[in-house]
């Protein structure tokens, strides 16, 4: 799309992980984080971690939660969630099941406080997760789309006639 092309021109990806992240971010919920991702990649915005332990998990995405796996790992690290509870959080957010999300929010806030993290910071983290989680991808899903997109872009750039012939043939059948 034009929007994706615009963002990729600004991003100037120089590693495949940038394509994976952009694919995951270009969704209704997380889309608002694209400008931050781009500025942070280029050193124009400071990368900050509300809680220092988050750096290990969010370093590859410049301090922005992009993938479902990051939510799962952070819930375990910050609030002591079990793997099962973290997966329930992923499912609840992914399917927008309010009752599950509300129940796990309380557990996240309590677990995080018990681990010595400030309540207001935990609340802000949770709000960010809720804003994007309904549209969040897991990293492997985003990777598959990025591979297909990369291959299509390569073919379009290096074999334009053949590419367009294939596109037209496919749309006519």
C-alpha atoms as one frame of an Amber mdcrd trajectory, in Angstrom:
protein
   0.000   0.000   0.000   1.035   3.625  -0.308   1.163   3.950   3.478   3.476
   0.977   3.846   5.735   2.240   1.060   5.914   5.677   2.726   6.845   4.140
   6.069   9.452   1.858   4.520  11.082   4.801   2.723  11.314   6.619   6.069
  12.496   3.500   7.891  15.267   2.678   5.390  15.397  -0.973   6.493  18.883
  -2.446   6.564  18.062  -5.747   8.227  15.330  -8.285   7.655  14.069  -7.809
  11.229  12.966  -4.278  10.249  10.672  -5.730   7.593   9.259  -8.222  10.076
   8.584  -5.485  12.634   7.069  -3.097  10.085   4.741  -5.833   8.903   3.613
  -6.429  12.479   3.258  -2.717  13.241   1.228  -1.876  10.136  -2.084  -2.827
  11.773  -4.880  -0.673  13.236  -3.744  -0.939  16.874   0.050  -0.829  16.705
   0.242   1.526  13.708   0.528   4.535  16.017   3.964   3.257  17.105   5.474
   3.290  13.591   6.809   6.878  13.820   8.442   6.057  17.189   9.976   2.888
  15.762  11.427   4.817  12.823  12.771   7.675  14.961  14.307   5.254  17.456
  15.958   3.199  14.723  17.617   6.328  13.365  18.619   7.653  16.785  16.238
  10.617  16.638  14.242   9.483  19.674  15.670   8.076  22.854  14.936   4.416
  23.509  13.515   4.134  26.990  12.462   1.124  28.985   9.917   1.948  31.706
  11.354  -0.934  33.733  15.024  -1.873  33.148  14.233  -5.607  32.883  12.238
  -4.870  29.713  15.379  -4.087  27.709  16.317  -7.733  27.238  12.989  -8.458
  25.525  12.355  -5.157  23.715  15.874  -4.296  22.564  15.398  -5.699  19.040
  12.284  -3.530  18.546  13.772  -0.328  19.986  11.806  -0.491  23.235   8.397
  -0.962  21.587   6.264  -4.037  22.215   5.574  -5.336  18.704   4.903  -9.075
  18.941   2.616 -11.305  20.982   5.646 -13.231  22.214   6.995 -10.048  23.792
   3.781  -9.589  25.778   4.041 -13.173  26.955   7.704 -12.882  27.971   7.214
  -9.529  29.673   4.212 -10.769  31.661   6.381 -13.632  32.915   9.385 -11.450
  33.679   7.594  -8.479  35.240   4.637 -10.111  36.984   5.691 -13.717  37.457
   3.120 -15.198  35.075   3.503 -18.874  34.311   3.878 -19.857  30.658   0.251
 -21.010  30.714  -1.017 -17.754  32.180   1.074 -15.771  29.673  -0.466 -17.785
  26.830  -3.941 -17.161  28.255  -3.105 -13.438  28.172  -2.061 -13.710  24.520
  -5.258 -15.550  23.633  -7.452 -13.181  25.620  -5.946 -10.123  23.970  -5.914
 -11.692  20.527  -9.586 -12.627  20.717 -10.547  -9.443  22.614 -12.100 -11.408
  25.485 -12.690  -8.655  28.012 -13.409 -10.946  30.961 -10.074 -12.765  30.528
  -8.181  -9.529  29.975  -9.686  -7.909  33.084  -8.882 -10.940  35.234  -5.312
 -11.089  33.977  -4.858  -7.340  34.334  -5.406  -7.635  38.075  -2.947 -10.539
  38.219  -0.393  -8.563  36.168  -0.665  -5.472  38.359  -0.508  -7.500  41.589
   2.378  -9.665  40.364   4.300  -6.641  39.134   3.826  -4.796  42.432   4.971
  -7.910  44.318   8.124  -7.846  42.168   8.775  -4.238  43.207   7.606  -2.424
  40.071   5.705   0.875  40.367   1.923   0.552  39.954   1.639   3.555  37.615
   4.311   2.155  35.278   2.630  -1.257  35.222  -0.698   0.413  34.434   0.870
   2.312  31.501   2.459  -0.885  30.144  -0.910  -2.648  30.333  -2.666   0.234
  28.556  -0.122   0.064  25.737  -0.676  -3.665  25.417  -4.429  -3.271  25.293
  -4.129  -0.631  22.573  -2.316  -2.912  20.167  -2.938  -6.453  21.362  -6.137
  -7.127  19.438  -4.211  -6.729  16.200  -0.789  -7.936  17.304   0.954 -10.642
  15.317   3.193 -13.318  16.589   6.685 -12.939  15.180   6.616 -16.089  13.047
   3.399 -14.963  11.338   4.903 -11.569  10.596   8.094 -13.230   9.358   6.182
 -15.312   6.801   4.465 -12.207   5.429   7.777 -10.334   5.330   9.420 -13.145
   3.340   6.604 -13.143   0.775   6.673  -9.332   0.539  10.449  -9.274   0.117
  10.323 -11.870  -2.647   7.510 -10.045  -4.431   9.378  -6.730  -4.230  12.522
  -8.380  -5.595  10.653  -9.881  -8.529   8.846  -6.621  -9.249  12.130  -4.665
  -9.204  14.292  -7.119 -11.180  11.735  -8.783 -13.468   9.024  -6.145 -13.943
   7.569  -7.474 -17.208   7.377 -11.044 -15.962   6.030  -9.883 -12.616   3.245
  -7.821 -14.177   2.392 -10.612 -16.623   2.028 -12.993 -13.682  -0.078 -10.488
 -11.722  -2.383  -9.854 -14.692  -2.653 -13.574 -15.494  -3.522 -14.363 -11.909
  -6.197 -11.653 -11.685  -7.837 -12.641 -14.934  -8.406 -16.252 -13.929
